[in-house]
């Protein structure tokens, strides 16, 4: 296969610049080819087996499957994470969420206990386990398939994380879990589902067709339902100096802040992501 043949397969989905970028990314990441291999040589220097693999990958890409799923990996905080259609592809915006926690923790005391709700691929939990000193990390997800991916990422990076299969919408009603963790956590972090169904028409085809709906969408009439559940639980689960960090839909970030305040959390603050969008909300438990 020639580079231009791979690029041309992608042109129905991408403009020429994007098609070239995706094609080059696949060739560099999966086959280790250098720019000279890609652009200078007429035919790509691949074995017959590699050529067959590339053909299969090209067909998947042409069907609008995200390149991260095709490769089985995605970059997050300068590390490669395992991904599959069971989990959302980690986004650059979420790297900022991890960065906020790491920056704040630098001014705090160790050891720390962190809980990551709706962990998905485990990218947040694993990153914090690697970046924070003297930390114990726990994480939950409703999807068993997602937890399998998260566990694979913990093994890949050699960190210990306690994984739980749990529904965040009912976390406050889990009596055994709540009783055993009241006042336990220094940090609760979550990037829960936050896209309303009515927003589907504005979303990319590859996201709608391939990424898990249960990790994306909330009802149009209740976009903050996950945040209410998390806020109610956080009142009991955070220690007196603990803090909750939430990624949100910029369309409803003010509503999320209001939810946190109505549930009795204090010092709420909205933060921008690296693209200037108001995306994150933090809050603390009132210390009487």
PELIN-V372081 format. One record per run of one state. SS is the DSSP state (H for helix, E for strand, - for the rest). FROM is the first residue (numbers start at 1). TO is the last residue. If there is no record, write none. Layout:
ss:SS from:FROM to:TO
ss:SS from:FROM to:TO
This chain:
ss:- from:1 to:2
ss:H from:3 to:10
ss:- from:11 to:15
ss:H from:16 to:31
ss:- from:32 to:34
ss:H from:35 to:40
ss:- from:41 to:47
ss:H from:48 to:62
ss:- from:63 to:66
ss:H from:67 to:71
ss:- from:72 to:72
ss:E from:73 to:76
ss:- from:77 to:78
ss:E from:79 to:82
ss:- from:83 to:91
ss:H from:92 to:105
ss:- from:106 to:111
ss:E from:112 to:117
ss:- from:118 to:122
ss:H from:123 to:131
ss:- from:132 to:134
ss:E from:135 to:141
ss:- from:142 to:143
ss:H from:144 to:157
ss:- from:158 to:160
ss:E from:161 to:165
ss:- from:166 to:167
ss:H from:168 to:173
ss:- from:174 to:174
ss:H from:175 to:181
ss:- from:182 to:184
ss:E from:185 to:190
ss:- from:191 to:194
ss:E from:195 to:196
ss:H from:197 to:202
ss:- from:203 to:204
ss:H from:205 to:210
ss:- from:211 to:212
ss:H from:213 to:215
ss:- from:216 to:216
ss:E from:217 to:218
ss:- from:219 to:224
ss:H from:225 to:237
ss:E from:238 to:247
ss:- from:248 to:249
ss:H from:250 to:262
ss:- from:263 to:264
ss:E from:265 to:272
ss:- from:273 to:277
ss:E from:278 to:285
ss:- from:286 to:288
